[in-house]
């Protein structure tokens, strides 16, 4: 039996932001793993249950609904297809050479590194 739960706008906004952030992280990480030659598995049922339990703690007004989720379904949001980007050449940009190392004429050198064990307090 479905129940109607009334939640505040702030709660809905935070849940949508969390959903968007987690979705973005999932696809960002799975893409990085794929490029590195490693696979990426969706979260296990135990992980999904732990997430729902934490959601019930964070949002007490949703705890009754969260308690009814004994086995949260695996859900992967559709991937966002990024628009192709144009490669930008560094035309007309000149790199400056690094400055020369300091010489004795520039003044005294900074003190050498002190061994922490040699210092007495």
C-alpha positions as CSV (number, residue, x, y, z in Angstrom):
1,X,0.0,0.0,0.0
2,X,1.4,3.3,-1.0
3,X,1.6,6.2,1.4
4,X,1.7,9.9,0.7
5,X,4.7,11.5,2.4
6,X,4.9,15.3,2.5
7,X,8.4,16.6,2.6
8,X,9.8,20.1,2.5
9,X,11.2,21.7,-0.6
10,X,14.7,21.8,1.1
11,X,14.6,18.0,1.5
12,X,13.5,17.4,-2.1
13,X,16.2,19.8,-3.3
14,X,18.9,18.1,-1.3
15,X,17.8,14.6,-2.5
16,X,17.9,15.8,-6.1
17,X,21.3,17.4,-5.6
18,X,22.6,14.2,-4.0
19,X,21.2,12.1,-6.8
20,X,22.8,14.3,-9.4
21,X,26.2,14.4,-7.6
22,X,26.3,10.6,-7.1
23,X,25.3,10.0,-10.7
24,X,28.0,12.3,-12.0
25,X,30.6,10.7,-9.7
26,X,29.6,7.2,-10.8
27,X,30.0,8.0,-14.5
28,X,33.2,10.0,-13.9
29,X,34.8,7.2,-12.0
30,X,33.5,4.4,-14.2
31,X,34.9,6.2,-17.2
32,X,38.3,6.7,-15.5
33,X,38.4,3.0,-14.6
34,X,37.4,2.0,-18.1
35,X,40.2,4.1,-19.5
36,X,42.6,2.5,-17.1
37,X,41.6,-0.9,-18.2
38,X,39.7,-1.8,-15.0
39,X,36.0,-2.7,-14.7
40,X,33.5,-1.1,-12.5
41,X,30.6,-2.9,-10.8
42,X,27.4,-1.3,-9.4
43,X,27.0,-1.3,-5.6
44,X,25.9,-4.5,-4.0
45,X,22.6,-5.0,-2.2
46,X,24.4,-4.5,1.2
47,X,25.8,-1.2,0.0
48,X,22.4,-0.1,-1.2
49,X,20.7,-1.0,2.1
50,X,23.4,0.9,4.0
51,X,22.8,4.0,1.8
52,X,19.0,3.7,2.5
53,X,19.6,3.4,6.2
54,X,21.8,6.5,6.2
55,X,19.2,8.3,4.2
56,X,16.6,7.5,6.9
57,X,19.0,9.0,9.5
58,X,19.7,12.1,7.5
59,X,16.1,12.7,6.6
60,X,13.9,11.5,9.5
61,X,10.7,12.4,7.6
62,X,11.6,9.7,5.1
63,X,12.5,7.0,7.7
64,X,9.1,5.3,7.4
65,X,9.4,4.9,3.7
66,X,13.1,3.9,3.9
67,X,12.2,1.2,6.5
68,X,10.0,-0.4,3.9
69,X,12.9,-0.8,1.4
70,X,14.4,-4.1,2.4
71,X,16.1,-4.7,-0.9
72,X,16.7,-1.4,-2.8
73,X,16.7,-2.0,-6.5
74,X,19.9,-1.5,-8.5
75,X,19.6,1.7,-10.4
76,X,22.0,3.3,-12.8
77,X,20.9,6.6,-14.2
78,X,21.4,7.1,-17.9
79,X,24.8,8.4,-18.8
80,X,25.2,12.0,-19.8
81,X,26.6,12.3,-23.2
82,X,29.1,15.2,-23.2
83,X,29.4,17.4,-26.2
84,X,32.6,17.1,-28.2
85,X,35.1,19.7,-27.4
86,X,37.5,21.5,-29.8
87,X,41.2,21.1,-29.3
88,X,42.8,24.4,-28.6
89,X,46.3,25.0,-29.9
90,X,48.7,27.2,-28.1
91,X,49.2,29.6,-31.0
92,X,51.2,32.7,-30.2
93,X,51.9,31.6,-26.6
94,X,55.5,31.6,-25.6
95,X,56.8,29.9,-22.5
96,X,59.3,31.9,-20.5
97,X,62.4,30.0,-19.4
98,X,62.7,29.3,-15.7
99,X,64.7,31.8,-13.7
100,X,68.4,30.9,-13.1
101,X,69.3,29.4,-9.8
102,X,70.4,31.9,-7.1
103,X,74.0,32.8,-7.0
104,X,76.2,33.9,-4.1
105,X,76.0,37.5,-5.5
106,X,72.3,37.5,-4.9
107,X,72.8,37.2,-1.1
108,X,73.1,34.5,1.5
109,X,71.5,31.2,0.9
110,X,68.7,30.0,3.2
111,X,69.7,27.7,6.1
112,X,69.9,24.0,5.5
113,X,67.2,21.6,6.7
114,X,67.3,20.9,10.4
115,X,66.9,17.3,11.5
116,X,63.9,17.2,13.8
117,X,65.5,14.5,16.1
118,X,68.6,16.7,16.7
119,X,66.5,19.6,18.1
120,X,66.3,19.8,21.9
121,X,63.5,21.6,23.7
